[in-house]
Every structure is written in structure tokens, then in C-alpha cells.
Amino acid sequence: MARLVHLSVCPHDPVLPGAGRDGRPVSVEARRLLDGIARMREGLEASRPDVIVMAGSDHLCQFFFNNMPAFLIGKAERVAGPPGYEQRDWGLATYDAPIEGQLARYILTQGFENDIDFAYSDEFVVDHAFSVPLNFMRPQGDLPVVPIFLNFLAPPVPPARRYLKVGHIVRKIIEEWPENLRVAVICTGHMTNGVGGPYMLRHTERPESEWDRIVNDAMLRNDVAELVAHSSWEEMYAQGNNTPGFLGFIFAYGVADGAPYSWHDYVPSRAQPLMILLEWTEDQLNGGRT
């Protein structure tokens, strides 16, 4: 049987990988985030995974408002990206790794048996929502990946309780895989965040919102019901048009299946939008049973 050995939520801010590059100044908060990600990368390494399941979004790179799956399994031969314009505009490194096709198809078909009708694709390019966390967490690109696309952008977006359920079912399916396999899950998402419009640079004046504080307090108490209650589309969208990316956190809490996180950092800043890092160790995920 497969075993979940690591779970983390890593930011995908495309500016963060360039912090300090070519002698550029690094804010105290950006350094704290990079150090925290390095800590999670070491935790991933220590968990000795055989495969990474990566859950992230698509920023209208290939899916658009007229054709947006809610939940999609990528089952091409490789996970590769980001697209050229993201490499050019942000100086992002590429990521290219094989996809674990058997596990991808197993999650897809067993999803049908567990009331999740995943879409699927054999043709896609991952954008920075995948390439940035993967380059942060496993820069070697030596492990096979199963990409799971989550819709955060295009209404109608499923309710938060659905993301929680899908995360829970993905874990259940992983643990029912009939062979010995050590599986790590990496998720990504947003706290208060806006792209374009009046919210885009709000963090430069107000690094955290009341919503951020309420949600972080619920995380500190591992109060998943409260997290879901504050994750309606309307409440999140009111904080900025990218804040519904918090549903990536809800998916992660579904994978955790009630286990409290092992490590957490809450980093408000005037230099970049507020970010939270979360990590669950193998021991924490399995009720103290290593």
C-alpha cells in the first residue's frame, strides 16, 4: 500500500524566485520565506518520496473562461513549463520531469468510484503555479510527478467543502494504491491577493487584512470548519480577485484529513503579498506512526 510521507503548501509568487538574484536587494520577509521554503525542501528530502503529487492552478495559460475544468488530472508523459512568456517576463527557470502515468490514471479512475469526476488531459504546459513550487521544493527534477489542476479563477468555482472533499479522496486513493510507494503532496495557493485593479498593491500599505488574520487564527487552532466557512467565493473575492487561490489550502487540509500541521509561518510584508508556509511531516500525517 502507498503511504503519504509529506504534505506542504508552497507559494508560487513568480517574483519570489528572483529575490536576491544578480545582487538585487532582498527584503527581510522574502529572506524569511526563502529560508522557510528551504526548511520544507529539507523536510521533503528527508521523507524519501518516490513520487510527488502536485496540486496547483492554471492562470488562463491554456484553460479559459469558456472551457475551465474544476479538477483535472494531467496524464501526459511529462510535466513541463512554464510557458515562454513567463520565462521571459519573470526570468523563471523551467521544470521538466516525468509524470507517473500509472498513478495519474489510478487517481483518475478511482476518482469516478469515489464521486469525483476528474477531467483529464494529455496535452498541457504547466505555468508558474507548478514550476515555481517544484523548483523550490525539488529542483533536481528527479522524481515523477502527478499534476492535479484546481480551478481558482473562473466562476462557477466549486464550494470550499468540495475542495476539502477532493483532497480527502485523493489521499484515500493514494493510500489504496496496491504497491509500496512513498508519496509526497505539494499544494499551492494564495492568501489576500489581487492582480490588476485596486487590490494589486494593497499590501504596500496594508500587509494583512482582517480576513487574513481570521483565517490564520483558524489555522493555528486547526479549525478546518472555520477555514471552510470563510472560504466562500464571495468572501474571498472581496479581498482581491486572486484570493480564491486559498482553495489550494483547503485542498491541502483535505489531504491532511484532520492532522494538525507540523510547521507554519505567516509572513505579512509590504514587499510582496502575504504568504503562509505549511508543512505536515510523515509522523504527523499518520497519527504518530512513522
Secondary structure, DSSP 4 states (H G I P E B T S, - for coil): -EEEEEEEE----TTGGGTTGGG----HHHHHHHHHHHHHHHHHHHT--SEEEEEE---SSS-BTTB--SEEEE-SSEEEE--HHHHHHH-PPPEEEEB-HHHHHHHHHHHHHTT---EEESS----HHHHHHHHHH-TT--S-EEEEEE--SSSSPPPHHHHHHHHHHHHHHHHH-SS-EEEEEEE---SS--SSGGGTTGGGT-S--HHHHHHHHHHHTT-HHHHHHT--HHHHHTT-TTGGGGHHHHHHHHHHTTPPPSEEEEE--SSS--EEEEEEEHHHHTTT--
